[in-house]
Amino acid sequence: PGCPCSVLTSSNSAEDRGVLMALHAAIWLVIPFAFGLGVLAAGTTGEAGPVEPCLVPCESVPELGLRLRLDTPPTVGFPAAMTVPTDFASSRVFGWFSGLLPGNGASVSASIGGAPCSGGFERSTSDTFYSQWAKPGASSAVARTTIVYADNPVASFVFSLRGADGRYKFEPPKQMDLQLNFETATIQCLRSSLDNEVTGIGFCDFLVPQKFFPTGGSAATAWASLNLWYNGSTTLTRWMSVYVTFTLAPVVRDVRLTPGSYGLLVKLPTSPRLPSEAIKITALGYSGTHKLISFGIMLYVNQSVVSFGGLSSVTSTLYSLQLSWTPAATPADFAVLTVLGSTLNASTALAGDNITLFGANFWAAPDAPAGDAESAFTGTVVSFTNAQYANFVQSQPAMFADSRGGALAAGLITIWHEDVVGVLGFASSPELFNQYPLTGANTSSRVDVRVVRRSLCSTTAGCPGTNDTTGNLGTCEVASAGGALSDTLDRCTFVAGQSTTVGNSVVNISVSYAGVAAVAPVPIRVWHPA
């Protein structure tokens, strides 16, 4: 009691201080006065305990130092200059392992009279310390497919895990299984990943069974719990569940023309498209009792919304095709795709409804504006010819089936943009030790902002463009750090240094990007010498 020394403390309890992953060294020094020599032995323990106040007051030895030596740089330490009696035993419990990555070893050494190169005497612990891997203790998630459609039933979540102490580095799982409890079904993730080493952020894409999509014409709100399982030893144990809500679009009914009628029905996608995403159309012929031997069709395409995939993208299994593409002369004009089809074998020609004439691949224009383009496609049946080479359809408007669910004179394409639907954040150092009173150096932690953008996922291509690191574009704010942290000019780097004078068990940092706030704050714990 009363000895002059510095002990790292924070405003939280002794139990919370144990979460610091501090490792402890008990060091006994025996110094025979007659020879002026020091002999050092060291023992270790892996259990967390209360922080002892300081080294026992001592005399005669000019300098006593405790240093933490990592197996990989940097080496950190804090000398404790004091005098010791001629014959004594002393112990010190301390924590300085926050920067030690889990799985990397470190040792503790003690010196008397300065470093060995300066004539001092030094001994190290025989055992190596290892900090423990974190286990998740908190979570949050964002749906990046805010609306899921029956014709593209892939839903995707981005989730963020961290330990109860705020750490984001997790033990690499021997086995990880992400399951989704959706309504009454348990579904495996189609694709999943957990970024263990860096951020604690991962994703899960899954297929929504068709039976869950509403059929009454109105969208429905759905929820899912994402269960994360981890094989830490020999058994599979659940980490936690992350709950997310999203919207299921109603099923668009299968549109057909009147049975036995004559004409053309062009089917378009019923779900939105992002700029540069594929738009696949199918042209279906209705010939009544006539065998359809040949046809001529002209499709008019709004090029400000839709780009053509090229003549090779138009295919047919029943007809030989002749194609031409006339680009729009001005942005206000429509481009024209002319398709002429014929079969040389009248005996294989088909009659009736829903005859597949051809399929064509288009793309949403890279600069297509967001919203509904109600006249993205229009068209004309120039002619349908039967086996007697009579034109039984001439100059008839084509009909289109789209998300509106009817046979209409113009086809609608809905364009989505990759709007920000969620924000996640993580700290490069979730625990800061204010070293300034000991070393004169500031300590800082960078809060990185991860943006989740709305996406339309597919079973093959995944969910592009959803996990962007914004760098300095995010905004980070602290409601009150209580004097434990100050921020820098970029507003997302926080410093413990000369101007901060206290510790704080939890400093919650709110994160936002483009006006969208993060679903959960980023916690940082600050330690300060007492």
N, C-alpha and C positions, 0 to 999 in steps of 0.2 A: 504493500500500500504506500502511496505517495511517491513511487519511483517515476522518474521522468522518461516516458516512452510513448510511442504512438501505436494505437490499436485500431484497426479498421472496424468500424461499426456502421450500422444503418438503423433507421427508425423502426424496423420491424422486430419481431420477437426472436428469441434465441432459436426457436424451432424453425422459423423461416430462414434464419442464417444458415441452418444446416443444409437448406436447399441450394446454397451457394456452390455446392460440390467442393467445398474446401476440404483439403486433405491435411492431415495434421502430423506434425513431427514432434516427438518428445526427445530432447537432446540433453544428455548429461555430460558435464565437463568436470574432470578431476585434474587439478593443477597442483602437483607437488611444489611447494614453495622453495624447497632447497635447490631443485634443479632448474626451476623456471621453465619447465616444459609442460605442455598441455597434451592430454590424451583424450580423444573424442570417440565416444560410441554413440550410435543412433538406433532408435527403434521406431516403428511406425504402427499406426492403427488406421483402419479404413472407416471407422465409425465417426459420425458427426457429433460434436459436443459443444458445450458453451465456450465462448471466447474468454480465455483467461485474461486478467487485466494487464499483465506485463511480466517481464523477467524479474526474478528476485533481485533486490538491490545487492550490488557486489562491488568489490574494490580490487585494486592492484593490476588487473589486466588492462592494457591501454585501449583495446578496442575489441568488441565482440560483434560479429556479423552473421546474419542469417540470409542465405540466398537460395532462390529457386532456380535450378538449372534444368531447362527443357532439353529433351533429346534433339530437338530442332530449334534453331533460333526463333525468337530472341531469348536471351537470358535476362530474367528480371529478378530483382531482389531489393531489400531495403536494409542497410546496415543499422545496427543498434549500438551506438557508441556509448560505453559506460565502463565503470570499474567494477571489479569482482573481488571477493575475499580470496585469501590464499588457498582455501580448500572448500569447494562448494559443489552442490548439484543443483541444476536449474532446468526448468522445462518451459516450453512456450507452445501454445496452440495458435495457429495463424491460418489465414485463408488468402491465397493469392493465385488461385488456379482458374479464374474465370476465363482467361484467354487460352487455356489449354484445351485443344480440340479433343473430343472423346476418342479414346483408343491410343493416343500418343502418350508416351511415358515422360516422367519427370523425376528428378531426385532433389533432395535438400542437403545443403552443406552448411557447416559452421566454421568460422575462422576466428583465430585469436591473434591480435597484433597486426591486423591487416591481411592482405592477400599474400600467398606464398612467395610470389616474386618480390614482394616488399619485405621479406624477412619474417612474414607471419606463418601461422600454422593452421592447416585446414584439413577437415575430415568430412566425408559425405555419408549419407545413409546407404546401407547395403541394398535396400529394397527400392524398387522403382514404383512411383505413384502413377495411377491412371484415373482420370476423371470419368465419371459414369455417363453413359448415353442417356439422353432424355427420353421419356415416354410421353405421349400426347396427354394433355390435361385440359385443353380448351380447343374449340373449333368454330369455324364459321364457313359459310358456303354461299355461292352465287350461281343462279341458273343462267348460263350463257345462251341457251335456246329458250327465250322467254315465252315463245308460243311454239307448240309442236303440232305438226300437221300429219294427217293420216297417210298422205302420199309420200311423206318423207319422215317416218316416225322415230327419228333419232333425237333423244334428249341428252343434254350435256350439262354437268355441274363442274364448277371449279371450287375447290375447298382449300382451307388453310388450317393447319394444325400447329399447335405449340404446346410446350409443357406448361405446367402451372406456374413456373417461374419465368415464363416468357421466352424460353429458348426455342429455336427453330431447327436445331440439328438433331436428327434422330438416328438411332441405330439402324443400319441397313437390315431390312427384314429378311429372315430366312424364308419366309413365305408370307405373302400379302394377298388378301382376298377382299375385294370390294363388292358388297351385295347391296341391292336396292330393294327395300320393302315399299312396293308401289301398290296402293289400294290393297288388294288381297293377294298379290303375287310377289314372289321373291325372284329377282332378276339379276343375273350376272352382268358385270360391266362388259360391254363390247370391246372397249379399250380403256385402259386406266394407267395411271402413273402417279408416283409420289416422289417429289424432288427432295430426297432425304438429306443430302449433304448441304444444301444451300438455304432453302426458303421455307420448307414445310408445306409448300403449295403443291397440289396435285389436281387431277381431274378424273372424271368417270363419264364415259359415253355409254348409253344403253338404248335398247329398242323398246318402245312402248307397244305392248300388244294391241292389235286392232280393236279388240273387244272393249277397250276402255275409252275409245273416242266417242264423244256424244253424237247422237244421230238426230236430235230434235231441232237442229238449225241454230243452236246457241252454243257459245264456247263454255267450257267448264274449267273451274279452278281445281288443280290436282296438287297433291303433296307427295313427297317421298322422303324416306329416311335412308341415308347412305351409311351403311354399317362397315366399319373398317376392322379387319381381323389381322392379327399378327402372331406369327409363330416365334415366340421368344425362346422357347426351349424345346419341348417335345409335344406340347399341346397347342391347339389353336385357340387363342383368347381374343375377345372383342375389345377393341380400344374404346370406341364410342360411336354414337349415332349423330349424323348431321342432318337436320331437317331443312328441306327446301320446298318452296311452292313455285308452280309454273302454270301455264294455261294450255289446255287441249282444245284445238280448233275443231269445230264440228265436221263430220264426214260430209263430203260433197257427193251428192247422189250421182249414180252412173247415168249420164245423159245419153239418150238415143233419139233419133228421129222416129217419126211414126212408122211402124212396120209396114212394109210394102210400098213406101213412098220413094220418090226419086230425089237424089241430091248428094251433097258433100257435108260431112261433119268433121271439123278439125278439133282434136282434143289438145288442150294446153295444160301446163302444170297448174295445180290448184294451190300450191304453196308459194310464198314470195321467193324472189331471187336477189342475191347480192350482186353488185356490179361485177361483170366478167364471169359470172356463173352460168352454167349450161342451161338452155331452155330447149327441151326436146318436145317436138310436136308429132302427132300421128294423124294422117288423113284417112278417113273412112268413107267408102262409097256406099250409096243405097241405090240399087238398080231394079227393085221390084222383081218382076219375072224375067227381066232381060239379062242375058249373059253379057257382062261388061268386058268388051274386047279391047277397047282403047278409050283414052280420056285426055282432055286438055284442061289444065287448071292454072289460074294465075292468083298468086298470093301477094298482097300489098303489105309491106312491112315498114313500120315506123322506126327509122334508123336512129332516131334520138334515144330510143329505148332498147332496140334489139339490133344486134350485129349478126351477120350471116356467117355460118361456119364453113362455107365453101361448097362447091358443087359435089365434091366427094362425100359430103356429109348427108346427102339425100340418097336413100337406098330403098329397094323394094325386092321382095322375094317372089312376087307374082308377075311383075311387069318389067319389060325393058324400058329404060327411061332416057329421055332427051331433055336436057336442062339448059336454062339460060338465066343469068342474074343481071339485072339492070339497076345499078346503084342510084340513089336519089340524087337529082341534080342540085337541090338545095336542101338545107335542114328542114324546110317546111314541106318538102315533097316526100312521097313514099317510094321505097325501093320495090322492085317487082321480081318475084321468082316465078318463072314459067316452067311447068312440069308437063311433059307429054309422055304418056305411057301406053304401051301396046303389048299384046301377046300374040304370037304367031300360031298358037294352037288353040283353036276355038273350043276343042273338046275339054280343055282344062280350065277354061274361063268360068268364073263364078257368077252366080246370080243371087240376089237377096240383100240382106242388111249387114252392116258392119264389115264390109270387105276392106281389108287393109291395103290401100293403094300405095302408100309410101310413108316413110318416116324421115324427118329432117332435124338436124341439130343447129340451133341458133345459140347466141350468147347474149346475156344482158350487157348492154353497152357499158364500157368502162366509166363513162361520165353520165350514166343514166340518172335522172333526178329521182329522189325518193318519192314514193306514193303510188297510186293506181294509175296505170296508163290504160284507159278504157278502150282505146282503138289501136292497140299495138299491132294487131293483125286484122285485115279484112281480105276478102277474096271473091273470085268468080269462077263458076264452072263454065268453061268455054264450050265443052261438049262431052257427052257420054255417048259411046257408039256401041251398038249391039252386034250380034253375029251376022245380021243381015246388012251390016254397015249403014244402019240408019241412026241418025242422031236423036235419041229419045230424051236428052236433056241439052238445052242450049241457053247460054247467057243467063245462068241462074246464080243468085248470090249464094256464097258458101255460108254455112252456119258454124258457130264456134261454141265449144263447151269449156268453161273455165271455173274459177272459184265461186262464181255466182250461181252455179248449179242449173243453168238452163241452156237451151239452144238459141244463141244470140247472133245478131248480124255482124258483130265485131268482137274480137278476142281481147280479154284483159290480162295484163301482166302486172303484178305488184312488185315494186322494187324496194328493198330494204337497204339501208346503209348500216355500217358497223358502228352503231351508236354505243356509247359506254353504258353498260347495264350494271356494273359493279366495280368496286375497288377493294383491293387487299393490300396490306402493308406488312413489312417485316423489318426488324432492326438488325443491322450488322453485328452489333454487340448489345444484347438485351440486358446485360449488367455492366455498369460502368464503375470503375474504382477511381475516385478522384485522387490522383497521385500528386497533385500540385503541392500540397504542404510537405510532401516527403521528397519529391524529385524536382519540383519546379516545372514539370511538364503537364500540359493539358491532355485530357483523354476525351475522345469523341466517338459518337455512334451515328452512323448514317441510316436513315429510315428510307428504304426503297419502296416505291409505289408500284404495284402490279395492277394493270388495268384489264378488266374483263369486258370484251366487246361482244355485242350481240352477233350470233352466228347461226347459219343454217348448216347443220351437220349432215353427213351422209355416211352410209355403211362402209364405204370404201375410202373416201377422201378425208374423212375425219372432220375436224372443226377448225378451219384455218383462221388465222388472224385474231386470236382471242386473248393471248397472254403476252401483253407488251409491257416491258419495263420502261417507264416514262422518264427515268433519269431525273433531271431537275424540273420537269414540268408539273410534278405533283405539288400539292400544298399540304404542309404539316403544321399543326398548331397544338400548343399546350395550354389548357385552360389555367392550370396553376401547377408550377413545379416546386413551389415552396422554397425557392432559392437553391434547388439542387442542380438545375440545368439552365443553360442559356443556349440560344440558337444562333446560327450563322446566317449570312446573307441569303443563302439559297433556301432557307426555311425548312430544310429537311435533314440538316446535320446538327446534332446537339452535343454540347461541350460541357464537361465538368472540369473546372479549372480554378483560376485565381478568383474570379468573380462569384463563384458558387461556394457556399460555406456550410452546407448541411447535406445529409443524406436523405433519401426518400425511398420507402419500400416499393412504391408503385407510382410512376409518372406515366399517365395515359396520354398518348399522342394521337390526336384525331387526324385522319388522312383523307384527302379528297382529290379529285381530278375532274376538271371541266364541270364543276358544280355538282358532281356525284360524290357522296360521302361514302367512306368505307363502312362495311357492315359491322366492324368491330375495331376498337382503338388498338394501337400498338403499345404494349407496356415496356417500360425501361426501369430497372432498379438501379439506384445510385448509392454507392458506398462512399463514406467520407471519413477520414481519420478523426478520431475523437481527441 
